Amino acid sequence: MSLPPAPADIFAHLRSRIVEALSALLPELPEEAFARVTVEPPREAAHGDMATNAALVVGKAAKQAPPKLAAALAEKLTALPEVTEASPAGPGFVNIRLDEGFIRAQLGVILAAGETYGQGAPRPGRINVEYVSANPTGPMHVGHCRGAVVGDALAALLAKAGHEVTREYYINDAGAQVQALAYAAYWRYLQALGTTLTEDEYAQLIPGGLQYRGEYLVPVGEALARHHGDALAEIGTAHGPGLAGPDRWFATVRETTVAMMMDMIRDDLAALGVQHDIFISEAAMVAEGKLDAAEALLNAQGLIYRGVLEPPKGKTPDDWEPREQTLFRATQFGDEVDRALRKSDGSGTYFANDIANHLGKIERGFDALVHVWGADHGGYVKRMQAAVAALSDRRVSLDVVLAQIVHVVKDGQPVRMSKRAGTYVTLRDLIDEVGRDAVRFTMLTRKADAQMEFDLDLVVQQSRDNPVFYVQYAHARCRSVLRAAGEPADLAAAPLDALTDPAELALIRRMAGWPRVVEAAAAAREPHRVAFFLNDLAGDFHLLWNKGREDSSLRFIQEGDPEGTRARLALVAATAAVIRSGLGVMGVAPVEEMR
């Protein structure tokens, strides 16, 4: 029997073949009975190329013992031309070994697709990915950096999987923090006018004291002075220009400060290679009446009532009061307790403004929402999922990825704080130190909810221990081989029979798994899987490179064997293409050569 044409996704192809075989064995079962059938690499390579749980998950519906069904399925699969062996294993698994020619043919698919290899077919529905959304109170810092990279890579991963994605930044420009920021900027304005007030004297004059003392607000004060002169200050005081009543300056200073902070944040994000499609202002949203609209929608469903919440256990949240409030019946949607929408004085809670934000997303037609939050917001997840379920009549899903804190170290010691920011290491400090690509790649080398130590020495180290270098070095080696061969064309049509060594086939198998990695990582909302895949792929390539140093028959360019050379160059070119495809999802530029 001749082999079938090489599929775009070898795992999806085998799954469809398995479902066809099951349908033939169990014609009485509907198609949905096979929904949980998966095809994955086996835990041990010695067991074959793929393993399926088909008999295990279908056995109950088929009223058959899974081991018996697995044996019948293995017999069906063995008859396929692309399968050389299929054997039942364990409680209902089937291990599958593929024809080597079928495996080699994947190189043609990869080379024809190039960097688009792994791109999923368009999927129905629209996904909104909200990430960073830092308060506009200062420069981006290392804590924001991880969420920014994870969110940006996740959005790219979802798009790679075939989803229509919108990247959103929610500007937290309402509330006490922005009020404190305006007072801090006003202090820099008075300084620009020449006040003789000291910082501590000014701090005693304003509500809550002076919370933001970093030098990054100096340009804001200077800009206010240039555009408004002394019109916003009290003139003729003992200290020269002094503090005027907030009704005279607050709105102007707040608007200017937030705008300049957001310009700074956009510049910081651009330096990291992060861009958003849309910025949503919390203050504008509240002014437009979104909170009232959300409350009316929930009230119409009988989900709003007046009541007093039980005192919380442990830390008391900001929106709890021992008196009657306007409450949302969050418990009807899986939350532990009902949640306050309005305080006893009628003002909206932080949660209420977030509900309004999510109503806006639902009204804009998104079918799924994904947020990247700091790990300290973990207790907030269930209430927001309850709110989204209520606002959308359970139509729209909300997934939250929690990003843990990052500790920056150098020479084994914590890095000292930034003088410019005053209290933390800025994102720009980090980029200036090691470069954008190293920052982005390193931030994705661990699962987002695991704490991370960002070692400044390691990320510039040229060693196997540095995954940034290890993956980039694999791509640079690929490119050096192709340059040495004169950048041969039309490698997708090269005959591949010369590729028989286990290391060569292992490399092809790894690359053939890239579409499956894209789909699984997107479904799990885990972009770090891309970094893991690239590290493994680089390891396979470096292993083959080193084998070629010991065994000349495995070298990529073979004198006197043009056909074997073209086959190996096709392997090299495909490896480079898959690495670029993965780095593209991570937002990292591949390098042509290592310096």
KOLLO-451505 format. One line per 8 residues: number of its first residue (from 1); their letters; for each residue x, y, z of C-alpha. Coordinates in steps of 0.2 Angstrom, whole numbers. Layout:
N
NUM	a	X,Y,Z | ... .
This chain:
595
1	mslppapa	0,0,0 | 6,17,-4 | 8,30,10 | -5,44,11 | 0,62,8 | 9,70,22 | -3,79,33 | -1,97,40 .
9	difahlrs	-3,90,58 | 2,72,60 | -6,70,77 | -23,77,71 | -21,65,56 | -19,50,67 | -33,55,78 | -45,55,63 .
17	rivealsa	-39,38,58 | -42,31,75 | -59,39,76 | -63,31,59 | -57,14,66 | -68,16,81 | -83,21,71 | -80,5,61 .
25	llpelpee	-79,-6,76 | -93,3,86 | -105,9,72 | -119,11,86 | -110,25,95 | -113,43,90 | -98,55,85 | -98,64,101 .
33	afarvtve	-93,48,110 | -76,50,103 | -73,68,109 | -61,63,123 | -50,53,112 | -32,60,112 | -16,56,103 | 0,60,111 .
41	ppreaahg	19,56,111 | 21,41,123 | 30,44,139 | 44,32,133 | 51,34,115 | 54,15,115 | 35,12,115 | 33,20,98 .
49	dmatnaal	29,37,90 | 11,40,97 | -1,33,110 | -19,35,111 | -32,33,126 | -46,29,114 | -51,12,121 | -50,18,138 .
57	vvgkaakq	-62,33,136 | -74,24,124 | -75,8,133 | -88,12,145 | -100,19,132 | -96,4,121 | -100,-8,135 | -83,-16,132 .
65	appklaaa	-68,-19,142 | -55,-6,137 | -41,-19,135 | -52,-30,123 | -57,-14,113 | -38,-8,113 | -33,-25,105 | -47,-24,92 .
73	laekltal	-42,-6,88 | -23,-10,87 | -28,-23,74 | -37,-10,64 | -23,3,65 | -10,-10,60 | -18,-12,43 | -15,7,39 .
81	pevteasp	-1,10,27 | 7,24,38 | 7,12,53 | 20,-1,55 | 15,-7,72 | 0,-5,84 | -1,-14,101 | -12,-13,116 .
89	agpgfvni	-5,-7,132 | -10,-6,150 | -28,-3,155 | -34,3,137 | -20,12,128 | -13,8,111 | 5,12,106 | 8,16,88 .
97	rldegfir	24,15,78 | 24,25,61 | 32,21,44 | 48,30,43 | 44,36,26 | 28,44,32 | 38,53,46 | 51,59,34 .
105	aqlgvila	38,66,23 | 34,79,36 | 49,88,31 | 41,93,14 | 26,100,24 | 37,110,35 | 47,117,22 | 32,121,11 .
113	agetygqg	24,131,26 | 40,139,32 | 37,149,48 | 18,147,46 | 20,129,50 | 9,125,65 | -4,139,60 | -21,132,65 .
121	aprpgrin	-36,134,53 | -47,149,57 | -59,145,72 | -76,153,76 | -77,166,90 | -67,181,96 | -55,181,111 | -51,196,121 .
129	veyvsanp	-34,195,130 | -31,208,143 | -14,210,150 | -2,222,159 | -16,234,164 | -4,242,176 | -10,257,186 | -3,273,177 .
137	tgpmhvgh	7,278,192 | 25,276,186 | 37,266,174 | 34,248,170 | 44,237,183 | 50,219,183 | 33,213,190 | 24,220,176 .
145	crgavvgd	36,213,164 | 32,195,167 | 13,198,164 | 17,208,149 | 27,195,141 | 15,181,146 | 0,190,139 | 8,195,123 .
153	alaallak	15,178,120 | -2,170,125 | -11,182,112 | 1,177,99 | -1,158,103 | -20,159,102 | -18,168,85 | -6,154,80 .
161	aghevtre	-19,142,85 | -32,150,73 | -41,161,85 | -46,179,81 | -38,189,95 | -39,207,102 | -25,213,114 | -32,225,127 .
169	yyindaga	-25,236,140 | -37,242,154 | -31,258,161 | -34,259,180 | -36,278,180 | -50,280,193 | -49,278,212 | -37,283,226 .
177	qvqalaya	-21,278,218 | -23,290,203 | -28,304,216 | -12,301,225 | -2,302,209 | -10,319,204 | -5,326,221 | 13,319,218 .
185	aywrylqa	14,327,201 | 7,343,208 | 22,343,220 | 34,342,205 | 24,356,197 | 27,367,212 | 46,362,212 | 47,368,193 .
193	lgttlted	39,384,198 | 53,387,212 | 43,383,228 | 54,383,244 | 43,370,252 | 52,354,256 | 45,337,251 | 41,333,269 .
201	eyaqlipg	32,349,272 | 22,347,256 | 18,329,261 | 10,335,277 | -2,347,268 | -10,333,257 | -22,319,260 | -13,302,263 .
209	glqyrgey	4,310,262 | 16,309,247 | 15,292,240 | 25,293,224 | 42,301,226 | 51,294,210 | 60,306,199 | 50,300,184 .
217	lvpvgeal	37,313,189 | 49,328,187 | 45,329,168 | 27,330,172 | 29,344,183 | 40,353,171 | 27,351,157 | 13,358,168 .
225	arhhgdal	24,373,172 | 27,376,153 | 9,374,148 | 0,383,163 | 13,394,171 | 8,398,189 | -10,397,185 | -13,381,195 .
233	aeigtahg	-3,387,210 | -6,398,225 | 5,414,223 | 11,425,236 | 14,412,250 | 29,412,262 | 36,398,251 | 33,406,234 .
241	pglagpdr	21,396,223 | 11,385,235 | -3,372,236 | -19,379,229 | -37,372,231 | -39,355,222 | -54,362,212 | -42,374,204 .
249	wfatvret	-30,361,197 | -34,343,201 | -43,338,185 | -30,347,174 | -15,339,183 | -24,322,184 | -27,322,165 | -10,327,160 .
257	tvammmdm	-1,315,172 | -11,300,167 | -8,304,149 | 11,306,151 | 12,291,162 | 3,281,148 | 15,288,135 | 29,282,146 .
265	irddlaal	21,265,148 | 18,263,130 | 36,267,127 | 42,254,140 | 30,241,132 | 37,245,114 | 54,242,120 | 49,225,126 .
273	gvqhdifi	40,222,109 | 23,223,117 | 9,231,108 | -10,232,112 | -24,234,100 | -35,244,111 | -33,254,128 | -49,256,138 .
281	seaamvae	-50,269,152 | -59,265,168 | -63,283,172 | -71,285,154 | -80,269,156 | -88,274,173 | -92,291,166 | -101,283,151 .
289	gkldaaea	-113,274,163 | -106,256,161 | -107,253,180 | -126,258,180 | -129,248,164 | -121,232,172 | -130,234,188 | -147,236,179 .
297	llnaqgli	-143,221,169 | -140,211,184 | -155,218,194 | -166,213,179 | -161,195,182 | -164,196,201 | -146,195,205 | -145,211,215 .
305	yrgvlepp	-151,214,233 | -147,224,248 | -139,215,263 | -125,214,275 | -111,202,272 | -104,190,285 | -87,196,292 | -73,189,281 .
313	kgktpddw	-61,176,288 | -43,182,288 | -39,198,279 | -53,211,277 | -56,216,259 | -58,235,255 | -76,233,249 | -82,224,265 .
321	epreqtlf	-92,234,278 | -102,229,293 | -118,238,286 | -130,236,272 | -123,236,255 | -129,233,237 | -124,215,234 | -122,203,219 .
329	ratqfgde	-128,185,220 | -111,178,215 | -114,162,224 | -127,157,211 | -112,156,199 | -99,146,209 | -92,160,220 | -90,156,239 .
337	vdralrks	-99,172,245 | -110,186,237 | -100,202,233 | -103,220,236 | -106,231,221 | -109,247,230 | -103,253,247 | -116,259,260 .
345	dgsgtyfa	-113,277,254 | -118,272,236 | -101,273,228 | -96,259,217 | -83,246,223 | -67,241,214 | -77,225,209 | -91,235,202 .
353	ndianhlg	-80,244,190 | -72,228,185 | -90,221,181 | -93,237,170 | -77,233,161 | -82,215,157 | -99,221,152 | -90,232,139 .
361	kiergfda	-81,217,132 | -96,206,131 | -106,220,122 | -91,221,110 | -95,204,104 | -81,193,112 | -84,175,115 | -70,171,127 .
369	lvhvwgad	-60,183,139 | -43,179,145 | -34,189,158 | -16,189,164 | -15,195,183 | -3,196,196 | -3,181,208 | -9,192,222 .
377	hggyvkrm	-26,194,213 | -29,175,214 | -43,177,226 | -52,188,214 | -54,175,200 | -70,166,205 | -80,182,208 | -75,189,191 .
385	qaavaals	-80,172,183 | -96,173,192 | -99,191,185 | -95,186,167 | -106,171,168 | -121,182,174 | -118,196,162 | -117,185,147 .
393	drrvsldv	-130,172,152 | -115,159,154 | -111,162,135 | -94,170,138 | -80,161,147 | -66,170,157 | -49,162,160 | -37,170,171 .
401	vlaqivhv	-18,166,170 | -9,171,186 | 9,177,185 | 20,175,200 | 33,188,206 | 50,189,198 | 66,191,208 | 81,199,199 .
409	vkdgqpvr	98,193,205 | 116,197,199 | 131,188,207 | 119,178,217 | 112,194,226 | 96,204,224 | 98,218,212 | 97,235,220 .
417	mskragty	82,247,217 | 81,259,202 | 86,277,207 | 74,284,193 | 59,274,199 | 63,276,218 | 56,260,223 | 59,246,211 .
425	vtlrdlid	69,239,196 | 61,246,180 | 58,236,164 | 70,248,155 | 83,244,167 | 81,225,163 | 81,228,144 | 96,239,145 .
433	evgrdavr	105,226,155 | 102,210,144 | 92,215,129 | 73,213,124 | 74,195,117 | 83,188,132 | 70,196,144 | 56,189,134 .
441	ftmltrka	62,172,132 | 68,170,150 | 51,176,156 | 43,161,147 | 55,148,153 | 44,144,168 | 25,142,170 | 17,159,174 .
449	daqmefdl	11,154,191 | 28,148,197 | 40,160,206 | 55,165,195 | 73,171,199 | 79,181,184 | 98,178,184 | 106,192,175 .
457	dlvvqqsr	122,182,174 | 114,167,167 | 104,175,153 | 120,182,145 | 130,166,148 | 134,156,132 | 131,138,139 | 118,124,139 .
465	dnpvfyvq	111,131,155 | 105,146,147 | 90,141,136 | 90,158,127 | 107,155,120 | 104,136,118 | 89,139,106 | 97,154,97 .
473	yaharcrs	113,144,95 | 103,130,86 | 96,142,74 | 113,150,71 | 120,133,67 | 106,129,55 | 109,146,46 | 128,143,45 .
481	vlraagep	126,126,37 | 113,133,24 | 125,148,20 | 140,136,18 | 129,126,6 | 125,142,-4 | 107,143,2 | 100,129,-9 .
489	adlaaapl	82,132,-16 | 67,120,-17 | 73,108,-3 | 55,104,0 | 56,92,-16 | 72,84,-10 | 72,65,-9 | 73,60,9 .
497	daltdpae	77,41,10 | 95,45,16 | 88,51,33 | 88,35,42 | 98,38,58 | 88,38,74 | 94,55,79 | 88,62,62 .
505	lalirrma	71,54,63 | 70,59,81 | 72,77,76 | 59,75,62 | 47,68,75 | 50,83,87 | 46,95,73 | 31,86,68 .
513	gwprvvea	24,88,85 | 24,107,84 | 6,110,78 | 0,99,92 | 10,109,104 | 2,125,98 | -15,118,100 | -12,111,117 .
521	aaaareph	-3,126,124 | -16,138,117 | -30,127,125 | -21,127,142 | -17,145,141 | 1,140,144 | 14,149,132 | 29,143,142 .
529	rvafflnd	26,126,133 | 33,134,118 | 49,138,127 | 50,120,133 | 47,113,115 | 60,125,108 | 73,119,121 | 69,101,117 .
537	lagdfhll	70,104,98 | 87,113,100 | 93,98,111 | 89,86,97 | 98,97,84 | 113,99,94 | 114,80,97 | 113,77,79 .
545	wnkgreds	127,90,76 | 138,82,89 | 135,65,81 | 141,72,65 | 157,77,72 | 160,59,78 | 153,51,63 | 157,59,46 .
553	slrfiqeg	142,50,37 | 130,61,48 | 138,77,43 | 125,89,34 | 136,92,19 | 143,76,11 | 156,77,-3 | 151,66,-17 .
561	dpegtrar	133,63,-11 | 123,77,-18 | 106,68,-14 | 111,64,4 | 117,82,6 | 100,89,0 | 91,77,11 | 101,83,26 .
569	lalvaata	100,101,21 | 81,99,20 | 82,93,38 | 92,108,43 | 81,121,34 | 65,113,42 | 73,114,59 | 77,133,57 .
577	avirsglg	59,136,51 | 51,128,66 | 63,137,78 | 58,153,69 | 40,149,70 | 41,146,89 | 52,161,92 | 38,171,83 .
585	vmgvapve	25,166,95 | 37,171,109 | 41,188,101 | 59,184,100 | 70,188,85 | 80,173,78 | 99,176,76 | 109,172,60 .
593	emr	125,170,69 | 132,170,87 | 144,183,92 .
